[in-house]
Amino acid sequence: MPVSCQQSDRVLRTIDLFAGCGGLATGFEMASVPGGARFECVGAIDNWQPACDAFSLNHPVKATCTGVSEKSVGEILDRVGSVDVIAGGPPCQGFSTSGKRALDDPRNSLVKAYFGAVALAKPRVFLMENVSGFTTFQDGAIMREVLDLARELGYKPYPGIVLASLCGVPQRRRRFILVGVREGTFEFPNQRHASADCHGGFLFEDSAVDSGSNSLVVDQRPSDGTEQWTFMDATCDLPAIDAGEESTGYASAPTNAYQAWAREGAPDSLADHVACGHREYFVKMMSFIPQGRSAMDPEIQALMPVELRPQSGFPNSYARIRGDEPSPTITRNFTTPSSANCIHPLRNRSLTLREGARCQSFPDRYRFAGSHGDRRLMIGNAVPPLLARALGVQILRCLTGAKGSDVPTLAGSAS
């Protein structure tokens, strides 16, 4: 049975599943509420060695790199005893075989493994993160099954879509979040509206959830004082390098609170500010693309020589980021303009690893591991730490009785 939180300064223990390089754990470690309650990660599991190495470089606990299973979770529980929170983002594509439950499809086995860990550990709260399309996989069948499974395990589910830019992250990233609680009530960061019947609200499709499912539709709006950062807010203190160049020093002192926060505790030497080399014709092609536009736009193609025009691509391919807005979603391809919206607002190149990390809200002191490609993948696949912090604060509020749904500022915890 869950134990009520009796002491406001209690350290709440967490296990991070499908941990990656540690975005969720980093945000949870930054979360706190008045009275001193905070999280301590006591276990992390993934199956990709470079990500496990990065996690272990940045956190007191070493990541287990054998994958999520009853055995790997059980070994952590044998070592630490009970835990308060399980968090993680199991990869899921929503497959199902005709006539069968989606969760019975072997291709959804990682979602089942996640809930197997919840059933084994019996935490007071769980948090599952996934792509926003999770709500519509198989016309919402897999989400309905997940909500039913959460209830069967004794949890009240709170699903919703959150927008990272309203949680302090300089990026327009929408993510599906499911929080399950045994006791208490959970509110999403900056929650202004919730509907139990899933009509109206923020981004859920009516077909995704059965009526009466108690699913939250979150209308997430900025409250007074909410920090919203643009791409240039996040990165303009970094040196203005060109394709194929690298810099290990900052261009200026911090110019705003976000940059000051990102650089707190970082060494003097700047890491991972390395720009991919591009062929000369590709650099010329990028020079024709204004901010917020793509080389796939017919009117933009009309301005460039025929030999520079890309012959194929998605609408967001070969696109230049706007500097005066939060960045688009940082994907695993954020250094490849042919596959993502990732051309720098002012330079004719894709983003550097450090710029991608800044947009994901990793502080500069955070150390990544592996090759350039490994680092790109782990940064692009991570949960933004400041989004995780905002969610962590809300879980702390749920567990301790602290009130509010406002997002904490970079200057400190939410009051």
Secondary structure, DSSP 4 states (H G I P E B T S, - for coil): -------TTPEEEEEEES-TTSHHHHHHHH-B-TT--EEEEEEEE-S-HHHHHHHHHHSSSPPB-S-S-HHHHHHHHHHH---SEEEE---------TTS-GGGSGGGHHHHHHHHHHHHH--SEEEEEEEGGGGGGGGGHHHHHHHHHHHHTT-EEEEEEEEGGGGT-SB--EEEEEEEESSS----TTEEEEETT--SSSS--GGGS-TTS---EEEE-PPTT-----HHHHHTTS----TT-B--S-SSS--SHHHHHHHTT--SSPPS-BPPP--HHHHHHHTTPPTT-BTTSHHHHTTS-GGGS-SS--TTTTEEPPTTS-B----TTTT-TTTSEEE-SSSSSB--HHHHHHHTT--TT----S-HHHHHHHHHHSPPHHHHHHHHHHHHHHHH-----PPPPTTS---
